[in-house]
């Protein structure tokens, strides 16, 4: 495994594309956590780790915050998420997941849950 796995050059076009095509839930959460708004911690959006792109990432705590829409609830989506999470865990990244609707319906609870990992 390469020593430097974040922001691989070949992932740059994918990261850019995903930033331009964020889902409504991703935009809503980004508005709440960008610019160190959440307990002063910096989050990056559409950050690559190895050959995977995570929705949001806090480097200080090696925390990935993932938002799941309909595609994540298929059998194929579940298998992909499991493989992806196993890889991220293997390089020391903690992954927490929220359904898109949670961001819209319970934004403060989502933020409180994220805060639990920022200690």
Secondary structure, 3 states (H helix, E strand, C coil): CCCCCECCHHHHHHHHHHHHCCCHHHHHHHHHHHHHCCCCCCCEEEEEECCEEEEEEECCCCEEEEEECHHHHCHHHHHHHHHHHHHHHHCCCEEEEEEHHHHHHCHHHHHHHHHCCCC
